[in-house]
Structures are given as structure tokens and as C-alpha cells.
Amino acid sequence: MKRRALLALGLALLVLGLFVLVVGWEEVLGAIRHASLSVYALAFVASAGCLLCRAYVWHRVLAVVDRPRPYWLVAGVFLAGTFGKYVLPYGQVTSGVGVAAVVSRYYDSEYEEGLAAVVSADFLNYLPYYTFGAIGIGYLLLTRSLPTALGRYTRPGVVVLAALTLLLAILWNRREGVRSGAIDAVAGLRGTVARISPRVARQLRRENVEGRLEGFSETLELVSRNRRSGGIALVAAHVAWLGLATALYATALAIGTPIPFGLAILGVALSKLGFLVPTPGGVGGVEIALASVLTLVAPIGFATATAVAILYRFATYWFTVLVGGLTSMALTLTDPTPPEAD
């Protein structure tokens, strides 16, 4: 796993390096070299605030599942889990399984309950990409003419987003049917799995799968019914996301190409498309997406926009990898036992 992660990260950096060469490395490095460090430091402060608020979202959601644990412990587990997400290819999708195991250990809860809580907290933390993204698009439409290259995809993008929202609403309202369908699907695969691993096939017996999905769905119901904690967590998630927009705003200001805060919001929202690239943390893809958006919607040259994207990612992605990695080592070395609630 470590070798694959390092290989994927190396390839991602190679893609990013080639991108910088194509854009013009001298111009990109020149823009970076002339950045104001005092202003750029604000991007790290905003990024740290984002991490603290997102950890608080976990703290509120996990307190619904079990008795509250100290914030420092929840923050440590969150940072360690975020580190896993950022260093593994498609870690945004796959790391939740491992993080849920860590959560269940420190919370003395069932694995399914931990997984449901992690899924709920991550959903709240990523929801602002869509709410603030809509605000960013609205700002763009109201304040300036839409670039042709971007306008071509606006209507299809809105249609796809509306369709996904409708699909999620239907699946949630028919969640019992979805759960039954998932159980039937797993049961149907059991014979095929038995040919490869009889031990795994035994774990896929219908009663086992039903028990696990029941715990998962019950926890989701519990989290969704606690409106007070859910509301507080939702507000914290949006405040956290504003930290990312502030980091981009401060980065552009440090380079000497200030952009309106509304465009910073739009840039962060659309940079999420870069995570479709199968690299750790979307390295390469996010920088290219963000530089392209800034070039299209703001009066910034492509080389300068690339410099902004690289510095922004250094203050958000690489800073998080550093903090998360150190936190993971600290948890491994100290291995704190689950303390009693305060």
C-alpha cells in the first residue's frame, strides 16, 4: 500500500511538473517568488481554521452516536483520516472504511455505527461545495458576462446537479427498498465469492449482511433526527469551507493579483472537479482545474493563475498532509485509550 501510494504521488507530481513546463515555468516561478509572505501566511491560518471546524463537525456527529469524547481526540482521528484520504488514490472514496475502524475503536461502538457517523460527517463537510458553488455561479452571472468556454457547460452542469439531487432524495425516501436491494445483491454474489474465498463468503450470509446494514441505517436515522447537533454541524461545515475560499483569496492577494471573494468561492467549488483525476488528493488535476477557472473568470494570465493554484494547494493540501501525517504518527506512538467523557 505504501509503495502504491508513493508511486501514485510521484506520477501526480510528474503530471503537475509537466503542466508547469507547458504553461511556462519561468513565469510561474517568478510569480511565486514575488509573493508577499506576510499575506500568504493568512492562507495557512485560514486552512488551519478549516481543519479545526471540520473536526468539530465530526465531534458533533460522533457525539450523537455515542457519549461525547474530548475534542482533541476527535480532532486527532479526523486529521489522521484526512491524511489517509489525501495520500491514497481515490482516498476520498475508499478511506472511510479504514477511518470507521479507528472511530469504532476509540468510541467503543460497532463498526457500522462508526461508518455511518463518518459518512454523515463527511457529507456535511462536502455539502458546502454545492451550496457555495451555487452562490459563486450566481455571483458570476450577476457581476460579469459568462465566458463562452464556461457558459457552454453551465446548463448541462445545472441539469446534472439537479438530477443528482433528485436521485439522492428518492433514494433517501426509499431507503428501506434500497437496503433490501443491497442485501439481495450481496446474497447473489455470495456463490461467486465462495469460489475465491470461502471465508469471506461465510461472512456474506444474509443474516450477517442484514445485521450490519441494520446498524448502519439505524445510526443514519439517529444522526438525521438530532436536528440541533445536525444544524450546528452544518453551520460549522460551511464556516470551515469559507476557510478554503479565504485561503484562495489570500493567496491571490499575496501574488499581487487580487480577485473578488465571490470568484474565490467559485474557484474553490469548481476545483473539486480536479478530484476526478485518480491521483492522491487530486494532485495535478485540482491545480489544472483551478488555474483554468481563474483564467476564465478573472483577469489573470494562465501562468499567474497556475502560481496561485500551486501556492493555494500548498497552503491547503500539502499543509493538511503534513499536519495529518504528524498526527497519525502521534496517535500510533501514544495510542491513547478511549477516555471517559468529560
TORKOL-4160 file (C-alpha; in steps of 0.2 Angstrom, whole numbers, padded with zeros to 4 digits, m for minus):
342
<pt num="1" X="0000" Y="0000" Z="0000"/>
<pt num="2" X="0014" Y="0012" Z="0004"/>
<pt num="3" X="0023" Y="0008" Z="m0012"/>
<pt num="4" X="0007" Y="0011" Z="m0022"/>
<pt num="5" X="0004" Y="0027" Z="m0013"/>
<pt num="6" X="0022" Y="0034" Z="m0016"/>
<pt num="7" X="0021" Y="0028" Z="m0034"/>
<pt num="8" X="0004" Y="0037" Z="m0037"/>
<pt num="9" X="0010" Y="0053" Z="m0028"/>
<pt num="10" X="0026" Y="0053" Z="m0039"/>
<pt num="11" X="0016" Y="0051" Z="m0055"/>
<pt num="12" X="0004" Y="0065" Z="m0049"/>
<pt num="13" X="0019" Y="0077" Z="m0046"/>
<pt num="14" X="0026" Y="0072" Z="m0063"/>
<pt num="15" X="0009" Y="0077" Z="m0071"/>
<pt num="16" X="0010" Y="0094" Z="m0061"/>
<pt num="17" X="0028" Y="0097" Z="m0066"/>
<pt num="18" X="0024" Y="0094" Z="m0085"/>
<pt num="19" X="0009" Y="0106" Z="m0083"/>
<pt num="20" X="0020" Y="0120" Z="m0076"/>
<pt num="21" X="0033" Y="0117" Z="m0090"/>
<pt num="22" X="0019" Y="0119" Z="m0103"/>
<pt num="23" X="0012" Y="0134" Z="m0095"/>
<pt num="24" X="0030" Y="0142" Z="m0093"/>
<pt num="25" X="0040" Y="0138" Z="m0078"/>
<pt num="26" X="0049" Y="0154" Z="m0078"/>
<pt num="27" X="0034" Y="0164" Z="m0077"/>
<pt num="28" X="0026" Y="0153" Z="m0064"/>
<pt num="29" X="0041" Y="0153" Z="m0053"/>
<pt num="30" X="0043" Y="0172" Z="m0055"/>
<pt num="31" X="0025" Y="0175" Z="m0049"/>
<pt num="32" X="0028" Y="0163" Z="m0034"/>
<pt num="33" X="0045" Y="0171" Z="m0030"/>
<pt num="34" X="0037" Y="0189" Z="m0028"/>
<pt num="35" X="0023" Y="0183" Z="m0017"/>
<pt num="36" X="0021" Y="0193" Z="m0001"/>
<pt num="37" X="0025" Y="0180" Z="0013"/>
<pt num="38" X="0015" Y="0190" Z="0027"/>
<pt num="39" X="m0001" Y="0190" Z="0016"/>
<pt num="40" X="0002" Y="0172" Z="0011"/>
<pt num="41" X="0003" Y="0167" Z="0029"/>
<pt num="42" X="m0016" Y="0171" Z="0031"/>
<pt num="43" X="m0019" Y="0156" Z="0019"/>
<pt num="44" X="m0011" Y="0144" Z="0031"/>
<pt num="45" X="m0021" Y="0152" Z="0046"/>
<pt num="46" X="m0037" Y="0150" Z="0036"/>
<pt num="47" X="m0033" Y="0132" Z="0031"/>
<pt num="48" X="m0030" Y="0128" Z="0049"/>
<pt num="49" X="m0047" Y="0136" Z="0054"/>
<pt num="50" X="m0055" Y="0125" Z="0041"/>
<pt num="51" X="m0047" Y="0109" Z="0048"/>
<pt num="52" X="m0052" Y="0114" Z="0066"/>
<pt num="53" X="m0070" Y="0117" Z="0060"/>
<pt num="54" X="m0072" Y="0101" Z="0050"/>
<pt num="55" X="m0065" Y="0091" Z="0065"/>
<pt num="56" X="m0079" Y="0100" Z="0076"/>
<pt num="57" X="m0092" Y="0093" Z="0063"/>
<pt num="58" X="m0085" Y="0076" Z="0067"/>
<pt num="59" X="m0086" Y="0080" Z="0085"/>
<pt num="60" X="m0104" Y="0085" Z="0085"/>
<pt num="61" X="m0110" Y="0070" Z="0074"/>
<pt num="62" X="m0100" Y="0057" Z="0083"/>
<pt num="63" X="m0107" Y="0063" Z="0100"/>
<pt num="64" X="m0124" Y="0058" Z="0093"/>
<pt num="65" X="m0118" Y="0040" Z="0090"/>
<pt num="66" X="m0110" Y="0038" Z="0107"/>
<pt num="67" X="m0106" Y="0048" Z="0123"/>
<pt num="68" X="m0095" Y="0063" Z="0119"/>
<pt num="69" X="m0076" Y="0061" Z="0118"/>
<pt num="70" X="m0063" Y="0075" Z="0121"/>
<pt num="71" X="m0062" Y="0087" Z="0106"/>
<pt num="72" X="m0043" Y="0084" Z="0105"/>
<pt num="73" X="m0046" Y="0065" Z="0102"/>
<pt num="74" X="m0059" Y="0068" Z="0089"/>
<pt num="75" X="m0048" Y="0081" Z="0080"/>
<pt num="76" X="m0033" Y="0068" Z="0080"/>
<pt num="77" X="m0044" Y="0054" Z="0072"/>
<pt num="78" X="m0051" Y="0067" Z="0060"/>
<pt num="79" X="m0033" Y="0073" Z="0055"/>
<pt num="80" X="m0027" Y="0055" Z="0053"/>
<pt num="81" X="m0041" Y="0050" Z="0042"/>
<pt num="82" X="m0039" Y="0066" Z="0031"/>
<pt num="83" X="m0021" Y="0061" Z="0029"/>
<pt num="84" X="m0027" Y="0044" Z="0023"/>
<pt num="85" X="m0039" Y="0052" Z="0011"/>
<pt num="86" X="m0025" Y="0064" Z="0004"/>
<pt num="87" X="m0011" Y="0052" Z="0001"/>
<pt num="88" X="m0021" Y="0037" Z="m0007"/>
<pt num="89" X="m0028" Y="0037" Z="m0025"/>
<pt num="90" X="m0047" Y="0040" Z="m0024"/>
<pt num="91" X="m0044" Y="0041" Z="m0005"/>
<pt num="92" X="m0059" Y="0052" Z="m0004"/>
<pt num="93" X="m0070" Y="0037" Z="m0008"/>
<pt num="94" X="m0060" Y="0022" Z="m0001"/>
<pt num="95" X="m0053" Y="0029" Z="0016"/>
<pt num="96" X="m0069" Y="0030" Z="0025"/>
<pt num="97" X="m0069" Y="0011" Z="0028"/>
<pt num="98" X="m0052" Y="0012" Z="0037"/>
<pt num="99" X="m0057" Y="0028" Z="0047"/>
<pt num="100" X="m0073" Y="0020" Z="0053"/>
<pt num="101" X="m0062" Y="0006" Z="0061"/>
<pt num="102" X="m0052" Y="0019" Z="0070"/>
<pt num="103" X="m0068" Y="0028" Z="0076"/>
<pt num="104" X="m0076" Y="0012" Z="0082"/>
<pt num="105" X="m0060" Y="0008" Z="0092"/>
<pt num="106" X="m0060" Y="0025" Z="0101"/>
<pt num="107" X="m0078" Y="0026" Z="0103"/>
<pt num="108" X="m0081" Y="0008" Z="0109"/>
<pt num="109" X="m0095" Y="0007" Z="0096"/>
<pt num="110" X="m0100" Y="m0005" Z="0082"/>
<pt num="111" X="m0090" Y="m0003" Z="0066"/>
<pt num="112" X="m0106" Y="0000" Z="0056"/>
<pt num="113" X="m0111" Y="0014" Z="0068"/>
<pt num="114" X="m0094" Y="0022" Z="0066"/>
<pt num="115" X="m0095" Y="0020" Z="0047"/>
<pt num="116" X="m0112" Y="0029" Z="0047"/>
<pt num="117" X="m0106" Y="0043" Z="0058"/>
<pt num="118" X="m0091" Y="0046" Z="0046"/>
<pt num="119" X="m0102" Y="0046" Z="0031"/>
<pt num="120" X="m0113" Y="0058" Z="0039"/>
<pt num="121" X="m0099" Y="0070" Z="0044"/>
<pt num="122" X="m0091" Y="0069" Z="0028"/>
<pt num="123" X="m0107" Y="0073" Z="0019"/>
<pt num="124" X="m0109" Y="0088" Z="0029"/>
<pt num="125" X="m0091" Y="0094" Z="0026"/>
<pt num="126" X="m0093" Y="0092" Z="0007"/>
<pt num="127" X="m0111" Y="0099" Z="0006"/>
<pt num="128" X="m0104" Y="0117" Z="0005"/>
<pt num="129" X="m0095" Y="0113" Z="m0011"/>
<pt num="130" X="m0113" Y="0114" Z="m0019"/>
<pt num="131" X="m0121" Y="0127" Z="m0009"/>
<pt num="132" X="m0107" Y="0139" Z="m0010"/>
<pt num="133" X="m0104" Y="0134" Z="m0028"/>
<pt num="134" X="m0121" Y="0139" Z="m0032"/>
<pt num="135" X="m0118" Y="0156" Z="m0024"/>
<pt num="136" X="m0102" Y="0158" Z="m0034"/>
<pt num="137" X="m0110" Y="0154" Z="m0050"/>
<pt num="138" X="m0124" Y="0167" Z="m0045"/>
<pt num="139" X="m0111" Y="0180" Z="m0042"/>
<pt num="140" X="m0103" Y="0177" Z="m0058"/>
<pt num="141" X="m0119" Y="0178" Z="m0068"/>
<pt num="142" X="m0124" Y="0194" Z="m0059"/>
<pt num="143" X="m0107" Y="0203" Z="m0060"/>
<pt num="144" X="m0100" Y="0199" Z="m0077"/>
<pt num="145" X="m0103" Y="0191" Z="m0093"/>
<pt num="146" X="m0101" Y="0172" Z="m0093"/>
<pt num="147" X="m0085" Y="0166" Z="m0103"/>
<pt num="148" X="m0090" Y="0156" Z="m0119"/>
<pt num="149" X="m0079" Y="0141" Z="m0114"/>
<pt num="150" X="m0088" Y="0141" Z="m0097"/>
<pt num="151" X="m0105" Y="0145" Z="m0102"/>
<pt num="152" X="m0106" Y="0130" Z="m0114"/>
<pt num="153" X="m0106" Y="0119" Z="m0099"/>
<pt num="154" X="m0116" Y="0129" Z="m0087"/>
<pt num="155" X="m0134" Y="0122" Z="m0092"/>
<pt num="156" X="m0128" Y="0104" Z="m0093"/>
<pt num="157" X="m0120" Y="0106" Z="m0076"/>
<pt num="158" X="m0135" Y="0113" Z="m0068"/>
<pt num="159" X="m0146" Y="0099" Z="m0076"/>
<pt num="160" X="m0134" Y="0085" Z="m0069"/>
<pt num="161" X="m0133" Y="0093" Z="m0052"/>
<pt num="162" X="m0152" Y="0094" Z="m0051"/>
<pt num="163" X="m0154" Y="0076" Z="m0057"/>
<pt num="164" X="m0142" Y="0070" Z="m0044"/>
<pt num="165" X="m0151" Y="0080" Z="m0030"/>
<pt num="166" X="m0167" Y="0072" Z="m0036"/>
<pt num="167" X="m0159" Y="0055" Z="m0036"/>
<pt num="168" X="m0152" Y="0056" Z="m0018"/>
<pt num="169" X="m0169" Y="0062" Z="m0012"/>
<pt num="170" X="m0178" Y="0047" Z="m0020"/>
<pt num="171" X="m0165" Y="0035" Z="m0013"/>
<pt num="172" X="m0167" Y="0043" Z="0004"/>
<pt num="173" X="m0186" Y="0042" Z="0004"/>
<pt num="174" X="m0185" Y="0024" Z="m0002"/>
<pt num="175" X="m0170" Y="0019" Z="0009"/>
<pt num="176" X="m0179" Y="0003" Z="0015"/>
<pt num="177" X="m0181" Y="m0003" Z="m0003"/>
<pt num="178" X="m0163" Y="0001" Z="m0006"/>
<pt num="179" X="m0157" Y="m0008" Z="0009"/>
<pt num="180" X="m0167" Y="m0024" Z="0004"/>
<pt num="181" X="m0160" Y="m0022" Z="m0014"/>
<pt num="182" X="m0142" Y="m0021" Z="m0007"/>
<pt num="183" X="m0145" Y="m0037" Z="0004"/>
<pt num="184" X="m0151" Y="m0046" Z="m0011"/>
<pt num="185" X="m0137" Y="m0041" Z="m0022"/>
<pt num="186" X="m0124" Y="m0046" Z="m0009"/>
<pt num="187" X="m0133" Y="m0063" Z="m0007"/>
<pt num="188" X="m0132" Y="m0066" Z="m0025"/>
<pt num="189" X="m0114" Y="m0063" Z="m0026"/>
<pt num="190" X="m0110" Y="m0075" Z="m0012"/>
<pt num="191" X="m0108" Y="m0090" Z="m0023"/>
<pt num="192" X="m0096" Y="m0081" Z="m0034"/>
<pt num="193" X="m0086" Y="m0075" Z="m0019"/>
<pt num="194" X="m0086" Y="m0093" Z="m0012"/>
<pt num="195" X="m0075" Y="m0099" Z="m0027"/>
<pt num="196" X="m0062" Y="m0086" Z="m0022"/>
<pt num="197" X="m0063" Y="m0085" Z="m0003"/>
<pt num="198" X="m0074" Y="m0097" Z="0006"/>
<pt num="199" X="m0070" Y="m0087" Z="0022"/>
<pt num="200" X="m0077" Y="m0071" Z="0015"/>
<pt num="201" X="m0092" Y="m0080" Z="0008"/>
<pt num="202" X="m0097" Y="m0086" Z="0025"/>
<pt num="203" X="m0097" Y="m0068" Z="0031"/>
<pt num="204" X="m0109" Y="m0063" Z="0017"/>
<pt num="205" X="m0123" Y="m0074" Z="0024"/>
<pt num="206" X="m0139" Y="m0065" Z="0023"/>
<pt num="207" X="m0141" Y="m0063" Z="0042"/>
<pt num="208" X="m0124" Y="m0056" Z="0043"/>
<pt num="209" X="m0127" Y="m0043" Z="0030"/>
<pt num="210" X="m0144" Y="m0039" Z="0037"/>
<pt num="211" X="m0137" Y="m0036" Z="0054"/>
<pt num="212" X="m0123" Y="m0024" Z="0048"/>
<pt num="213" X="m0134" Y="m0014" Z="0037"/>
<pt num="214" X="m0147" Y="m0013" Z="0051"/>
<pt num="215" X="m0134" Y="m0005" Z="0062"/>
<pt num="216" X="m0128" Y="0007" Z="0048"/>
<pt num="217" X="m0146" Y="0013" Z="0044"/>
<pt num="218" X="m0151" Y="0015" Z="0062"/>
<pt num="219" X="m0136" Y="0026" Z="0065"/>
<pt num="220" X="m0140" Y="0037" Z="0050"/>
<pt num="221" X="m0158" Y="0038" Z="0056"/>
<pt num="222" X="m0151" Y="0044" Z="0073"/>
<pt num="223" X="m0140" Y="0057" Z="0066"/>
<pt num="224" X="m0153" Y="0064" Z="0055"/>
<pt num="225" X="m0166" Y="0065" Z="0069"/>
<pt num="226" X="m0155" Y="0075" Z="0080"/>
<pt num="227" X="m0158" Y="0092" Z="0072"/>
<pt num="228" X="m0149" Y="0103" Z="0085"/>
<pt num="229" X="m0132" Y="0094" Z="0083"/>
<pt num="230" X="m0135" Y="0092" Z="0064"/>
<pt num="231" X="m0139" Y="0111" Z="0062"/>
<pt num="232" X="m0123" Y="0116" Z="0072"/>
<pt num="233" X="m0113" Y="0104" Z="0062"/>
<pt num="234" X="m0120" Y="0111" Z="0046"/>
<pt num="235" X="m0115" Y="0128" Z="0051"/>
<pt num="236" X="m0098" Y="0123" Z="0056"/>
<pt num="237" X="m0095" Y="0114" Z="0039"/>
<pt num="238" X="m0100" Y="0130" Z="0030"/>
<pt num="239" X="m0088" Y="0141" Z="0041"/>
<pt num="240" X="m0074" Y="0128" Z="0038"/>
<pt num="241" X="m0077" Y="0129" Z="0019"/>
<pt num="242" X="m0076" Y="0148" Z="0020"/>
<pt num="243" X="m0058" Y="0145" Z="0026"/>
<pt num="244" X="m0054" Y="0137" Z="0010"/>
<pt num="245" X="m0061" Y="0152" Z="0000"/>
<pt num="246" X="m0051" Y="0164" Z="0011"/>
<pt num="247" X="m0035" Y="0154" Z="0008"/>
<pt num="248" X="m0038" Y="0156" Z="m0011"/>
<pt num="249" X="m0042" Y="0174" Z="m0009"/>
<pt num="250" X="m0026" Y="0177" Z="0002"/>
<pt num="251" X="m0015" Y="0168" Z="m0010"/>
<pt num="252" X="m0021" Y="0178" Z="m0025"/>
<pt num="253" X="m0018" Y="0194" Z="m0015"/>
<pt num="254" X="m0001" Y="0188" Z="m0009"/>
<pt num="255" X="0004" Y="0186" Z="m0028"/>
<pt num="256" X="m0002" Y="0203" Z="m0032"/>
<pt num="257" X="m0017" Y="0198" Z="m0042"/>
<pt num="258" X="m0032" Y="0201" Z="m0030"/>
<pt num="259" X="m0049" Y="0193" Z="m0035"/>
<pt num="260" X="m0066" Y="0196" Z="m0028"/>
<pt num="261" X="m0071" Y="0185" Z="m0014"/>
<pt num="262" X="m0086" Y="0178" Z="m0024"/>
<pt num="263" X="m0074" Y="0172" Z="m0038"/>
<pt num="264" X="m0063" Y="0164" Z="m0024"/>
<pt num="265" X="m0079" Y="0154" Z="m0019"/>
<pt num="266" X="m0082" Y="0149" Z="m0037"/>
<pt num="267" X="m0064" Y="0144" Z="m0039"/>
<pt num="268" X="m0064" Y="0133" Z="m0024"/>
<pt num="269" X="m0080" Y="0125" Z="m0029"/>
<pt num="270" X="m0076" Y="0121" Z="m0047"/>
<pt num="271" X="m0058" Y="0115" Z="m0042"/>
<pt num="272" X="m0067" Y="0100" Z="m0034"/>
<pt num="273" X="m0068" Y="0093" Z="m0052"/>
<pt num="274" X="m0050" Y="0090" Z="m0051"/>
<pt num="275" X="m0053" Y="0076" Z="m0039"/>
<pt num="276" X="m0059" Y="0066" Z="m0053"/>
<pt num="277" X="m0041" Y="0063" Z="m0058"/>
<pt num="278" X="m0035" Y="0046" Z="m0050"/>
<pt num="279" X="m0021" Y="0054" Z="m0040"/>
<pt num="280" X="m0018" Y="0056" Z="m0022"/>
<pt num="281" X="m0029" Y="0071" Z="m0017"/>
<pt num="282" X="m0032" Y="0075" Z="m0035"/>
<pt num="283" X="m0014" Y="0082" Z="m0036"/>
<pt num="284" X="m0011" Y="0089" Z="m0054"/>
<pt num="285" X="m0030" Y="0089" Z="m0058"/>
<pt num="286" X="m0035" Y="0101" Z="m0045"/>
<pt num="287" X="m0021" Y="0113" Z="m0049"/>
<pt num="288" X="m0026" Y="0112" Z="m0068"/>
<pt num="289" X="m0044" Y="0114" Z="m0064"/>
<pt num="290" X="m0042" Y="0129" Z="m0053"/>
<pt num="291" X="m0029" Y="0138" Z="m0064"/>
<pt num="292" X="m0041" Y="0136" Z="m0079"/>
<pt num="293" X="m0056" Y="0143" Z="m0069"/>
<pt num="294" X="m0046" Y="0158" Z="m0063"/>
<pt num="295" X="m0040" Y="0161" Z="m0081"/>
<pt num="296" X="m0058" Y="0161" Z="m0087"/>
<pt num="297" X="m0067" Y="0171" Z="m0074"/>
<pt num="298" X="m0054" Y="0183" Z="m0068"/>
<pt num="299" X="m0042" Y="0194" Z="m0077"/>
<pt num="300" X="m0027" Y="0184" Z="m0073"/>
<pt num="301" X="m0014" Y="0176" Z="m0085"/>
<pt num="302" X="m0013" Y="0157" Z="m0086"/>
<pt num="303" X="0005" Y="0157" Z="m0078"/>
<pt num="304" X="0000" Y="0168" Z="m0064"/>
<pt num="305" X="m0016" Y="0158" Z="m0061"/>
<pt num="306" X="m0006" Y="0142" Z="m0061"/>
<pt num="307" X="0006" Y="0150" Z="m0047"/>
<pt num="308" X="m0010" Y="0155" Z="m0037"/>
<pt num="309" X="m0016" Y="0137" Z="m0039"/>
<pt num="310" X="0001" Y="0129" Z="m0033"/>
<pt num="311" X="0003" Y="0141" Z="m0018"/>
<pt num="312" X="m0016" Y="0138" Z="m0013"/>
<pt num="313" X="m0013" Y="0119" Z="m0014"/>
<pt num="314" X="0002" Y="0121" Z="m0004"/>
<pt num="315" X="m0007" Y="0130" Z="0010"/>
<pt num="316" X="m0022" Y="0118" Z="0010"/>
<pt num="317" X="m0017" Y="0101" Z="0003"/>
<pt num="318" X="0001" Y="0099" Z="0007"/>
<pt num="319" X="m0001" Y="0108" Z="0024"/>
<pt num="320" X="m0015" Y="0096" Z="0028"/>
<pt num="321" X="m0004" Y="0081" Z="0023"/>
<pt num="322" X="0010" Y="0087" Z="0035"/>
<pt num="323" X="m0002" Y="0090" Z="0050"/>
<pt num="324" X="m0011" Y="0074" Z="0047"/>
<pt num="325" X="0004" Y="0064" Z="0045"/>
<pt num="326" X="0012" Y="0071" Z="0061"/>
<pt num="327" X="m0005" Y="0067" Z="0070"/>
<pt num="328" X="m0005" Y="0049" Z="0063"/>
<pt num="329" X="0012" Y="0046" Z="0070"/>
<pt num="330" X="0007" Y="0054" Z="0087"/>
<pt num="331" X="m0008" Y="0043" Z="0088"/>
<pt num="332" X="0002" Y="0027" Z="0083"/>
<pt num="333" X="0016" Y="0031" Z="0096"/>
<pt num="334" X="0005" Y="0036" Z="0111"/>
<pt num="335" X="m0010" Y="0025" Z="0106"/>
<pt num="336" X="m0022" Y="0034" Z="0118"/>
<pt num="337" X="m0035" Y="0023" Z="0126"/>
<pt num="338" X="m0053" Y="0029" Z="0124"/>
<pt num="339" X="m0055" Y="0041" Z="0139"/>
<pt num="340" X="m0071" Y="0043" Z="0148"/>
<pt num="341" X="m0082" Y="0058" Z="0143"/>
<pt num="342" X="m0079" Y="0074" Z="0152"/>
